[in-house]
Amino acid sequence: MMNQTTAHRLLGALLLLFLWVPTAQSAFPVERFTLANGLTVLLVESHSNPMVEFRLLTRAGSAYDPNGLQGIAYVMGWMANEGAGELEAQAFQEKLDFRGMRLYGSTSRDYLKYQLTTLSRDLDEAFQMLVDAVKQPRFDAEPLARVKRERIASYEQSREDADTLADEALMQALFSNHPYRHPVGGYPRTIEKITPEDLHRFHQKAIRAPNMVLSVAGDISLKKLKSLVQQHFSGLSPDPGPFGAPVTRTLPLQQAGFTQQHIHKQGPQTVVQMGWMGIDRHDPDYFAVYMLNHLLGGGGFTSRLTQEIREKRGLTYSVHSYFVPWEGRGGWEVGMRTRNQSRDQALALARAELAKIRHEGISEEELSQAKKHLLGAFPIMLDSLSKLASTWSIIGFYKRGWDYLERWPERVAAVTTADLKRVANRFFNENQMVAVMVGPEGVEQKISKANERDSSPKAGKYKH
């Protein structure tokens, strides 16, 4: 027979699986307030199901890792549930488990994120655990040593993954003079150096109210949220500190033509990745780039690259494109796997399609179909509390405007073929492109060592 504790945990887990589906009227309204210290708080209130989602973002991503300690932001995020306040790691995790709560951290290049999911009946206790994880992490030696071992093992295992090797090489080529170049998770030699004292110093810089956004969605009132936030976060420092401004802006590639590198790795297939500098979050061409990427390789089977490389010629099972807008300009990439003997042909076809779009543009029919697809899929972007909390946290962190979701459909609908032609000419310039192939018959490179250079040519240039 199931005991009471097990039944309690199972009930909590089942309730946390429920999705909240918003109505057309409830998807966009967000209530917001800012504490005197600068912390921004956003709330989408819904009492349809007894659960609450929290996302807390702070400007402390891997781009802010000190030279020589690359990966420290990643480790800090990983240790979000490894003990806080008076509770050591095991006790902290057992308390989360008993209540069916989920609390963990993660790291991007721009921000460190804390994520909490809880039943509303446990709201006060859950919020206290989030507060402790954010304000009073323990960084005890034993769990830190375990986390470091796991991260180093993961890194070493990833040396066997051709996609990872290609992505890292491409990031280094695109961001050779910028801290975006190093992997979010750092390198074994830098992870090994991290001490509890290093983490506490980084934490002191990372947790500053003006650099933080708390996004909440679910079964909680604005009055209750204000009370909790005021009680627990009003004492955070109002000084933005060394992470108060975004990292130095990314620069265009300094090269005279299309460049290509080959990383030797035995296997029946070659990973092909090609990239160039894209946009930041505030680029006025954001929606035109979004649309053009969908048509190029982000739209699945209807995209240009899929039609040309997979459907017509059968050279790959999957080909895709994506762009990543950060606080600085991010990359725009095309990627695929193909047979070794067809890799040059596949790359040539991708380059030819980019040139074709640049010179001929996109037809009205293609654009019309893409708009129908994107506008039809828009509600799916917001069909759960989790998605709403995450979406609003990104909008708040990158300061995209409080009418961003409300205006998203009209901005997509407003993109024209002339916009796409202009954007293609702006970005599809082969002289600013880099291709990386990972497969056999190439010039062998010692990737694990080559990747471990500092984030800038001059040590300390981006030190915070």
N, C-alpha and C positions, 0 to 999 in steps of 0.2 A: 504494500500500500504506500502511496506517495505521502511523505511526511509534510508537515506544515511549511517548513522552510523551503523545500523543493517546490511545493505548490505556489508559494509566494513568488519565488523567482520565475517560475514558468508563466504565471499570470502577467508579471511585469514584462517579460520578454514578448509575450503574445500581443499585449497592448501596444508595445513600442513598434510593432510591425504595421499598425494601421496607417494608412495614408489619408491625408486630409485633402480633399479636392475642392479648390476654391470656386466660388461662383464668379461670373463676369464682374460683379460689383465689388467683390471682396479681394480680388487679386492684387490691386494696386495700392489702396490706402495704407499709408505707413505713418505712424505717429512717431515723433522724434523730439528729443530734448538733449541739451548739452549741459554737463556739470560745469561748475565754476572753474574747475581745473582743466577743462578742455575735452573731456571724454564725451564722445558722441554716442548716443543710444537710439536705436531704431526698434520699433515694435509693430508687427502685424498681429493683431489680436484676433483669435478665433477660439470659440468654445465648442466646436463641433466634436472634438475628441479630447480626452483628458491627458494631453501631453504637451510638452514645451521643448522647443529647440533653441539652443544658444550658440552663437558664433562670435568669438572675440578675436579680432585681428589687430596686430600691432606691427609697426614698421620695424621689423627686426629679422628679415629674411636672410638668405645665404649671401646676398650681395653685401651685407654688413659684417660678415665674418672677418675677424682680424687676420691679417697675413700670418701664415704659419699655424692658424687654428681653423682652417677651412672645415666646415661641417659642424661647428659649435652650435649654430642656430638649429640645425637638424637634430642634434643630440638633445638640446633643450626641449624641443617639441616632443621628441620621443619619450622624454622623462616626465611628461605632464601628469601621468598617472602612476609614477614611481615613488610616491610618498610626498606628503605636504603637511605643513603645520605639525601637529603632534603625532601624526600617523606615519609609520614607516611604510615601505612599499607594499608589503603583503597585507597589512591591515587596511591600507587605503583601498586596494583593489578588492578586498573582500567586502568592504562596505559598499562599494559601487555595485558589486555583483549581487549582494543581498537585496538591494533595492531595485535591481534591474536597470540601473543607470549605465550610460555609456559616456565616458569622458576620455578624450585623448587629444594629442597635439599633432600638428603637421607643419611643414615648412615649405614655402615657395621661395623664389628668388627675392621677392619684395617684402613678404610678410611672414610672421609666425602666427599660427591660428590655433586657438583652443576651441574644442567642440564638445558640447554637452547635450545629451538627450535624456529627458526624465519624464516620469508621470507627474502630473500637476499636484497630486496628493503629497508628493515628496519634494515639493518645490523649494521650501526653505532649506532643507538638508542638502539638496542637490546644489543649490546656489552657493551654499557655504563651501562645498567641496570644490566648486569652480574657483571661488575666491581664493581658497587656500592654494590651489594649483597655480594660480596666476601670481599671487602675492608672496606666498611662503613655500616655494618648492624646496625640498630638502637637499637634493643632489647628493645623497649618501654614496659612500665609496663603493659598496657592494653592488647595488643596482647600476651605478654608472659603469663599473667594470664589465658587467654583463651586457649592457647596452652597447658599449664599445666593441666587445667581442662579436656581437651579432651584426653590427654595422660593418666591421672589417670583413667578416665572413661573407656578408652579402656583396660587398665590393669585389672581393676575390672571385666569387661565383659569377658576378656580372662580366668578368673578363672573358667568359665563354660565350657571352651573348653578343652577336654581331650588331644587333640594333643599338645596343648601349654603346658599343665602341664607335659606331658611326655617328651617333648623336653627340657624344663627347667631343669627337674630332671636329665636327661641324661647329659646335658651340665655341671651341677654341679658335677656329678660323674666323668666325663672325665677330667674336668679342675678345680679340687678342689683347686689347688694352683696357679691359673693363672687368670688374668682378663678376659679371654675369657668366664669365667663361668657365668657372670651375663648377663641378657637380654640386648640387644642393647638399648631398650627403658627405662631401669632402673626400679625403684620401686616407688610406690606412696610416700613413706617417703623421698626418695632422690630427686624425681622430685619436691616435694613441697618446698624443701629448695632452689632451684635454683633462683638466683636473676639476674637482669640485669648486676650487677657488676661481678658476677661469669661468665656470658657469655662473657663479654668483656675480662676478664682475660684469659679464655679458647681460645677465638678468637685470642688473641695476640700470643699465643703459636702455634695455628693451622695454621695460614696463613703465612707460611715461604716458600720462593721460592724453596729452594733445595728439599723440601718435596712434591712438587706439580708437576702434569702433566696435561697439557691442550691438549685435543684431539678434533680435528675439522674435520667434513666431510661435503662436499657440495659445494655450489655455491659461492666460495670465492677463490681468487688467493693467492699464497704464499706471494707475495709482499704486498697485502692488509693486510693479517693476521699479517705479521711481523710488519707492521706499527702500527696496533692496539695494539698488545701485547707490543711492545717496549714503546709506548706512555703511556699505562695504568698500566703495571705490572713491568716495569724496576725498580721502586722504592721500590719493596717489599724487605724485609730483606734477605740478603744472608746467614744469620746465621740459621742453621737448628734448633737450640734451643732444648728444652727438648724432642721434638718428633722426633728428627733427626734419631734415631736408632729404629728399631723394638722393641716391648716389649720383655721381657725375654722369652727365648725359652720354649715351652711346654715340659713337661716331661712325660715319660711313666707312666701308672698306677702302683701304688705300691699295688698290691693285689696278693694273692696266688691262686686264682681260680675264676671261673665264679661267678659273683654276680648278685642278682636279688632283686628288690624292688617293692612293690605294693602300689599304691596310691588309697585310697578308693574313688570311685565316682559312685553313682547310675546311672544305665542306662542299656539298652539291649545289649550293645556291650562293649568290652574292647579294648583300644588302646594298642598295643604292639610295643615297640621300643627297639632295641638292638644296641649298639654302641661300638666302639673301636677307638683307636688312629690311624689316617691316616697319611697323608703326608703334607709337606709344598709345596709352589709353585715351589721350585727349586729341589725337590727330583728327582734323576735320574730315578726312576721308575714311573714317572708321567704318561707316556703313557701306560705302562703296567697296572697300577692301573685304568686308564680311561677305558681301554678295559675290564678288569676284572669286573669292576663295571657294565658296560653295559651288560655283560653276566649274572651277578648275579641277578640284579634287576633293572637296569637302562634302559633296552631295551624294556620295555613294555611287550606285550604278548609273546614275544619269550624268555624272560629271564628265568633263572632256577627257581627262587622263584615263579614267576607267574605260571609256568607250574606245579610245585609240590604242591603248596598250594591252588591256585585258580582252575586251569584247571582240575587237577586230583581228587581233594578232595572237591572243592567248599567251602573252609573254609573262604574265604575273597573275597570281590569284587575287591580289589586292594592291591597289596603288591609292595614295591619299595625299592631300595637302592640308596644311593647317598653319595658322599664324598665332603668335602669342604676344599680345600687347601688354607690356609692363609699364612701370613708371618711366623707364627709359625705353627706347625703341627695342622691340623684341625681334625675333627671327620669323621668317616666312619660309616654310620648308615643304618639299615634296619627298616622299619616301615610298619604297617598294622593295620586294624581294623577287629575284628572278633567277633563272638558270644561268650558270656561269657563262655559257657560250652566247647568251643573249643580252648580257648586261650592257654592252656598248650600244646595242640597238635600242634597248629600253631607255637608256639615258638620252640618246639622240632624239627619240620620239618625244620625250618630256620637254627637252629644249625646243624642239620644233613647234610643239603646241603652245608654249609660252610666246615664241616669236609670232606665231599665227594670230594669237589673241591680241598681241601688241599692235600688229599691223592691220588686222581686219576687224577687230573688235568682237562683240557679242551680238547675236541677232535679237530682235525684239521678242520673237517667240521663245527663245531660250530664257531670256530675262523674265518674261511673263510666267513661265512654268516654275522658275526658281522662286519667284515671289509667292506664288500659290503654295509651294511646298513650305517655305519658311514661315509664312503667316499662318498656315494651317497647323504647323508644329509648335507655334508660340505658346499655346496654353500648356503644353506638356512641360515646358521649362519651369512652370510654376504650380505643378499639380500636387505638391506635398509641402508640409511644413518645413521639412529639411531643405528643399530647394528654395523656398521663400527666404528662410533665414540666411542661407548661403548667398543667394543672389543679392539680397539687400546689403549683406556685409561687404561684398565686392563693390557695389554701387557707392556705399558710404566711404570705404577705404580709398577708392580712386576718385572720389568726388565727382561722380558722373551726373549729378543733378537729381533732385527728388522727383522730377517728372520723367525720369529715364524710361521706366517701364511703360508709363502711359503713352509716351511718344514713340516707343520702339516700333510699333507697327507702321506708323505714318512715315518714319524715317526709312524703314526698309522699302515701303511702297514708293518713296520719292526717288529712289536710285534710278538713273537713266542709263541707256546704252552709251551716251556721251561720257557720263561719269566713269563707266567701266573702261572705256577706251583711254581716257585721261589717266586713270589709276594704273592701267596696264603699262602705259608709256612711262609713268613715274617709277614703277618698281621692277618691271620685267626687263632689266638691263643686264645682258650677259656679262658685261665687264665688271659687274658687282656681284657675281654669283660664284659659289663654291660647290663642288661636288665631291662626295666621299664615297668610295666603294670599299666594302669589307668582304673579302673572299679570297680564293686561291690565286696564285700566279701574280702576286703583286710584290712591291718592294716591302720587305718585312720591317716593321717598326716596333719598338719597345713602348707600347702604348702606356702601360702602367707607370712608366717613368716619365715619358714625355708629358703626360697629363698633370704632373705634380709640380709644375712651375708655379710661382706666385701669380696672383691675379693681375699684376701689372708689371710692366718692364722695370719699374723702380720700386723697390721694396718700401712699403709704408705709404705709397701714394694714396691708397684708399683706406688707410688705417683710421679707425674711429676710436 
